[in-house]
Amino acid sequence: MTPSGTTRGRTDGGGAGGGGDGAPGGPWSAAWELLLPAASAPARGRGRALQSALREAVRSGRLAAGTRLPSSRELAADLGVSRGLVTEAYEQLVAEGYLRSGRGAGTWVGEAARAAAPVARDLAPRGAGVRVDFRPGVPDLSLFPRAAWAAAHRAALDRLPHAGLGYPDPRGLPELRAALAGLLARRRGVVADPEALVVCSGVAQAMTLLGTALRARGHTAVGVEDPGSPEHPALFAASGLGTRWLPLDGAGLAPGPLAASGVRAVVTTPSHQFPSGLAYTADRRAGLLSWARSVDGYLIEDDYDGDFRYDRAPVGALQGLDPDRVAYAGSVSKSLAPGLRLGWLLVPRALLAEVVERKRTMDLGHPALDQALFTDFVERGGYDRQLRRCQRAYRERRDALVAALAECLPGTEVTGIAAGLHVIARVPARYGPQPRLLAAAGEAGVALRPLSDYGSGTAPGAGPVPLVIGYAHLTPAEIARGVRALARAAGP
Ligand SMILES: Cc1ncc(COP(=O)(O)O)c(C=O)c1O
């Protein structure tokens, strides 16, 4: 029953996707990564897992609009599941608008899927026709400290010996690891052993590296928060791992579903949950750690915006409580610029050798000059100054957003405001339902992301419409203009 090398062989050879039904093989090759773990899920949840994996393949863009799917018979045979399960999954996704069925035989990825596209769209250049873009994901790139960066570049070049331009230690330059260890211990309360620190291309590469190490230790799937980042499943799929969406309650990851999930590693954003914005309670943080110990597993802490907390000091990282159970990942993507592709990973001892070897075989180490530059920037206090500057600007923008929502869309409940670069705004039902609100916003040139785009969620029915509103990249004036335009367009 388990999809095997045979399945992959057929796909790679143009089988399932490129066979008699005429569907192209390329998109299917990418989608397999997501479908295979679902096919080997426990029988009771296999149908749901398949639906959710297929939905994710469409949302993440792995299956583009217009792609023709294999027949239910072919897909069932290739995945080693019953045909009924595939038919049911197709029907469900047709009903939800992700797929469409044509006259006669045939199922395609629907055009509507474009509207529910992946966070990669958040990360992509902002589109034409968009006047105010509230999609979360990027900081204010105009705050990038160009002059200080250029000075650090010059200083790094002057200081770097010729030998420093050779292949670097795959963990990163020792002086950068030492500087980062000091910074992270001071700012985030981590236990930062420079020997266990790996400099990498952002949180994204940290996830891939950890995924490979976990795969090598027999893990087949990783738990991810629901709602959560749509990037995580795709990143783990690249390491051959499936993902299980695990629900949150008001305090963090719900213990029951976590315990029942069968996974032994879970990705978590405890300081400012992405995207809901909740901060895990102390009890729930302790509960997560005892769960990890009880299953001999790991927590993967994605500290993507942990530095930005407005109303009190940042909550220390979970990793500080048990560095042997918690891998900690962070980057400069929210504090400087995502285009730098610069991040770090603190690795539990048991996984360190595997992670370092994987980093070596992946790219022979992070670019040496970038590392030398960043070392200089951190050592001279440039990074601390940048964080203080952003913190001031973003607090002001958050306040502008909260005020504009209260004035223009009264009754909107705003949560997750204490930290980070985005909030959750629950717009009252009278402005909905969701598809109408999003369409009206789009016509008015206001780009928005609903909460239902993150995780396994479906669009809410008649209730308030939860939106994930990014504000850090907009000035207070732009924020006010965008909220006014939204209110005018959506007005009941
Ligand atoms: C929750 C979360 N984690 C990780 C990332 C990726 O971060 P990086 O640019 O460091 O790879 C993002 C990107 O926006 C994110 O939102």
The ligand as an SDF file (V2000), in Angstrom:
LIG
                    3D

 16 16  0  0  0  0  0  0  0  0999 V2000
    6.6770   32.2310    9.9580 C   0  0  0  0  0  0  0  0  0  0  0  0
    7.8020   32.3900    8.9930 C   0  0  0  0  0  0  0  0  0  0  0  0
    8.8730   31.6080    9.1240 N   0  0  0  0  0  0  0  0  0  0  0  0
    9.9070   31.6690    8.2420 C   0  0  0  0  0  0  0  0  0  0  0  0
    9.8960   32.5450    7.1820 C   0  0  0  0  0  0  0  0  0  0  0  0
   11.0570   32.5510    6.2190 C   0  0  0  0  0  0  0  0  0  0  0  0
   12.0660   33.2520    6.7490 O   0  0  0  0  0  0  0  0  0  0  0  0
   13.5170   33.4060    6.0740 P   0  0  0  0  0  0  0  0  0  0  0  0
   13.4490   34.5710    5.1480 O   0  0  0  0  0  0  0  0  0  0  0  0
   14.3910   33.6430    7.2460 O   0  0  0  0  0  0  0  0  0  0  0  0
   13.8550   32.1480    5.3470 O   0  0  0  0  0  0  0  0  0  0  0  0
    8.8270   33.3940    7.0140 C   0  0  0  0  0  0  0  0  0  0  0  0
    8.8260   34.3480    5.8910 C   0  0  0  0  0  0  0  0  0  0  0  0
    8.0940   35.2890    5.8170 O   0  0  0  0  0  0  0  0  0  0  0  0
    7.7580   33.3140    7.9430 C   0  0  0  0  0  0  0  0  0  0  0  0
    6.6910   34.1170    7.8070 O   0  0  0  0  0  0  0  0  0  0  0  0
  1  2  1  0
  2  3  1  0
  2 15  2  0
  3  4  2  0
  4  5  1  0
  5  6  1  0
  5 12  2  0
  6  7  1  0
  7  8  1  0
  8  9  2  0
  8 10  1  0
  8 11  1  0
 12 13  1  0
 12 15  1  0
 13 14  2  0
 15 16  1  0
M  END
$$$$
